[in-house]
Amino acid sequence: MRLADEYRRQLAWRPWAALLDALPLAPGQLVLDLGCAAGDVAAMLVARGARVIGVDLNAELLDEARARELASADFRLADLRQPLELGAPADGVWSSFTAAYLPDLTAALRAWAGLLRPRGFVAVTEVDDLFAHEPLAPRTRELLQAYAAAAARAGRYDFQMGRKLAEHLTRAGLRVTRTLTPADRELAFDGPALPEVAVAWAQRFERMKLLHEFCGAEYPAVRDDFLTCLGRADHHARARVVCCVAVAA
């Protein structure tokens, strides 16, 4: 399955509508969708009357976004770790499931805030503790926690970024006005996973080559224990999806 198709499938499980309702968004405003992927949220923002500049580093996903032919959206290839030159001040910034990849999020947020008009908003959504699902075998939990710690030390990905968003926004000089923790039918739910969600998780594990290497011969047991956990009636997610909305000073 292509990455763009996976994003399209996941759209039904995401709480985007509820999170977009929390934005101080007015028709005609310019919103930057940073880490826009295939343009799913950009299309929802356009449907709410916004003009959108979407930015991503994946050319294939940007082709998918452009193929939507959204009249009020422009999609650009750029690395969010580098300064952005957009040509006009924006009214808001939206960024979802991108923050955990940025080794210095505070600096990135400070730069994003510099792209805004006075009193513009920044909304950042990230998952917190992706693998925090129960019940897991103690060895599975130990290996997943060790892998998450190694990824953070290497600056590849911060699995605990969700809980840190408000602190990063505040340090960047923004004022947090709302923090939301909505349910997500793939990432933060209780009870057995939907069949299609279980398939998506199995495919996610197969893509995680570094996790495979980290666990070595124990990888099949870790993967199978986690997938079994998701299918149990007593499954409980401590993982959360966190969205923080902040305004520029």
N, C-alpha and C positions, 0 to 999 in steps of 0.2 A: 504494500500500500504506500502511495506517495505521501510525503509529509503534509502536503496541502490537503489531501483527502483526510488525513488523521485530524487535522485542525477542524475541518468541516464536520467530522463526526463528533468531535468533542464539544462543538458549539451548543448542542442541545443540553449538555450537562453543566454548562457554566452559568453563574448567576449574573450575567452581564446586565440584563435589564434592570435589576434591583440596584446594582451599583451605579449605573448611569443615571438613574433617578436621583441619586444622592449628589450629583454634581451641580454646581451653580452655573448651569449651562443655559444660554439664551440663543435664539435663532440668529444666524448670521455670524456667530463668533468663530474665530479660527482656533482649532484645537490641533495640537501636535500629538500624533499617535506614535510613540517611540517604542520600537519593537513591534511593529504593526503586523508582522507575519503575512498571512494571506488576505488581510483586510476585513476580517469579520467584524471587529469592533468599529473600524472606520466606517463600514457600511451602516452600522447602527447609529453612529454619531451623525452621519449625513442624513439619515432618516429623521433625526431629531432637529434638523435645520442647521447643523454646524457645517462649516468648511473645514476640511481636514488635510493636513500634510502628514502622510505616513512615512516612517523611516524604518528601514531594516537592513541587515547585512546579508540576507539570503536572497540572491537574485531570483531563484526559482519561485520563492514565495511572493516576491514583488511582482513577478509576471502574473501570478494568479490574482493578486490584488488589482493590478491594472486591467485585467481581463473583465473585471466587474463593470468597467466603464462608468464609474461614478462621476457625475458631472461636477461635483463640488469637492473632489478629492484629487490630490497629487501624491504620487508615491515615489520615494527617492532612496537610492542605495547609499548608505552611510554607516560608519562604525560609531556607535554611541559612546565609545570610550574616547573619541576624538571630538574637538570642538565642532559644533554644528553652525552652518551659515545658512539661514533660511530666508533672509531678505526682508522680513517684516515681523514686527512683534506679534506674539500670539496671545490669545485670551486664556488658554488653558493647555495643560499637558496631561495626557493619559499614557500610562505605561503599565502593562500587565505581563507578569511572569517573565520579566526581564531583569529586575533589580538584583536578583540573587547571582547573576553572572558578572556583575560589576564589582571589581575588587575594592574600589573606593566610591561607594554609593553617595556619601556625603558630598564629595567633590562633583560628582555627576549631577546631583540635585541642585547644587549651587549654580552650576552652569546652565541647567534647564531653567531655573528661576530667572536667570539673566535674559532668557528669550521671551519673557512675559511682559505684558503691559502691567501697570500698577494694579494691584488687587487681583491679578490673575490667579488661577488655581492650578495645583498639581495633584493628580490622583494616581497613586501607585498601588498596585495589587500584586501580592506574592503569596505563595504557599509557605506555610511554616511547618517544618518537621514532616516532610513528605512520607517517610517510612513509619511514622508513629501510628501504627494500627495494631490492634490487639484482638485475640490472643496470639502471640508469637512464641516460639520456642526461645529459651534464653540465649542459645548460641546464635540464632538468627538475629535477634535484637542486638547482641553484642557486635556481630560483624557489620550490620547496617549502620550502627552508631559509629563504629570505627571508620567505615568508609566515608560517612558524612564528615567526620572530623578531618580525615585526610584531604578530602576535596576542599574544605575550607582553608586548610593550611596552604594548599597549593594555589589558592586564589581562583580555582575553577568554578566553584559554585558554593553558595552558603545555604545549606539546608534549613537554617534557622532564621532566615532573613525576615520572614513575616513578622516576627515579634520585635524586630529591630527597626521597622519602617518609621514609626513615629519619632524615635530618637534621631535617626538620620535626617529626617525632614526638619526637625527642630534645630539640629546643629547646622543645617544648611541655611538657616535664617528664615524658615517658613513657619507659619502658625497652623498647627493641626486643628481642624474644626470637626472632623468626624472620623471615627474608626469603626469599620463594619467587619463582621466575621460571618458571612453568609454560608449556608450549606452549599456543598458542591457534590453532585451525584457521582463524581469520579474520585475526587480527592479528599472530601470531608463529609462522610456519611456514616450512618450506623445501620446494622443489619446486613443481610447478604447483598452483594453487588448485583446489579443488573447483568444479564448474560453478556451484553455487548460491552459493558464496562470491564468485566472480567477478561474479555478478549483484549481490550485495549491495554490493560495492565500487563498481560502476558507479552504483548508486543513491546511495551515499554521496557520490560526486563531484557528482552532479546536485543534491544538497541543499546543497552548499557554495557558496552564492551569493557569499560574501565572497572565496573562493578564485577564483571565476570573475572577479569584478571586479578582483582583484589581478593576475591573469595577463593580463587583457585578451584581445587577439587570439591570444595564445599558449596560452590555456586548452585548446582542443581537443587540441593537440599534447601538452601536459602530461598531460592525462587519458588519452589514448590510449597514451602511452608507459608510464605507470604500470600501466594495465590489461594491456598486453602483457607487461610485466615479470612480473606475477603469474601469467601462464599459461605461463611458460618453465620448461623442465626444470631449468635452472640458477638458478632464482629462489632468493634467500637473503634472509631477514629479519634485519636488525639490530634492528628494533623488538622490544620485550619487553613482556610483561605482568608487572608487579611487584606482589607483595603483601607488605606488612609487618604483622606482628602485634606489638603492644606491650601492656604492662601499666601500669596507673597505679601511681605510687609509693606 
